[in-house]
Amino acid sequence: MIQIKKWLPITIITVAISVTYQEISMTQICADNKNGYINQRFYKDNVLANGYLNDGQQWFLFKDGSKQIEIQKWQGNYYYFDPKTGLRSDDVFRNQWGNTYYFDKNGIAVSGFQLISGKKYYFGDDGTHFLRKNTWLNINGKQYYADINGVIVSGVQKIDSNYYFFNIDTNDLRKKRDYILSQWDKWYLINELGIVQSGLQYWAGNNYYFDPVTFLKVENQTRNINNVDWYFDNQGIGHKKIDQRIEEDITFAELNKIRKMYGRHPLVWDNQLAQLAQNRASLTNKTGIPANHWRTPNEVIGIGWQKGNNVIMAWFNETNMLPKGTRGHHDWLLNNSVTKVGFGYSGNVIVGKSN
């Protein structure tokens, strides 16, 4: 009995030690094999994962074992990770911090000018990467404008109270006085600041008038400008009106009819030429055909003919014209190297001068 009581405690102690040793060994084994997700955190090689890693199914960006979401910097670039899935977003616009960003086919946040789905955008070149919207941009000495959606505009655009023209192919502001064709095939005059002009404007040696509402060139109309009547012909060229003859001159009208019939461009009325023609008509009516008429280019004289079609056809057919057997009057009517004309009348004399 003593012996039994004596050995029993020893046996119990031995078992207890053995169990304790076994528990310690199992814990150490688990710690040495930490890989994968434990308590929703990802381990790699026994440590909490950091970096862009594949968890066995998808690629994620981890920090201390947790999936990172939204905009994150990794190896010098910025990426966007979906807040719900944690997956990287490619070829997408994303909004964060009140700004818009674009991530390319490799998921990297872009910068500078970018052509996306046929539209040009600008994301800065200062490392900020956000899309510029509703603002003027000064880049390499040129001006651009990004609209409310961030699109770099081109063509005629209204900004604040002015219309501007941006080059169709390069999108920069055209800073040159020029007559330009818009994106909707309409012509406009712009100044040195790229602003579309209206009102009376001097361009390429002539005066034109551009409607204050449409900004288009006015043609075949009379406008009163600063208490002066101007007539703008079929090419939009302006002439200060001395009287109503510009619009009512039937010789001028008939001249352009026959020119059109024979494929010639229309001539425009010129007040200076009309005044010269008037002086010559008055002189001819008093003294006969001037001696220098035969040496005066771009001048025709008709005596005894009526205004309009009557004298035009006489010149066209060289009826009773001098010198006989020549085509000087006929050729004057159809001359394609001139653009302006004026007529003068005195008695039964009609004089035409062109240039």
TAMOZI-V154691 format. One line per field, one symbol per residue. burial: I if it has 16 or more other ideal C-beta (glycine too) atoms within 10 Angstrom, else O. A space follows every 50 residues. Layout:
# TAMOZI-V154691
burial=???
This chain:
# TAMOZI-V154691
burial=OOOOOOOOOOOOOOOOOOOOOOOOOOOOOOOOOOOOOOOOOIIIOOOOIO OIOOOOOOOIIIOOIIIIIOIOOIOOOIIIIOOOOIIIOOOOOIOOOOOI IIIOOOIIIIIOOOOOOOOIIIIOOOOOIIIIOOOOIOOOOOIIIIOOOI IIIIOIIOOOOOIIIIOOOOIIIIIOOOOIOIOOOOOIIIOOOIIIIIOI IOIOOIIIIIOOOOIOIIOOOOOOOOOOOIIIIOIIIIIOIOOOIIOOII IIOIIIOIIOOOOIOOIIIIIOIIOIIIOIIIIIIOOOOOOOIOOOOOII IIIOIOIIIOIIOIIIOIOOIOOOOOOOIOOIIOOOOIIIIIIIIIOOII IIIIO
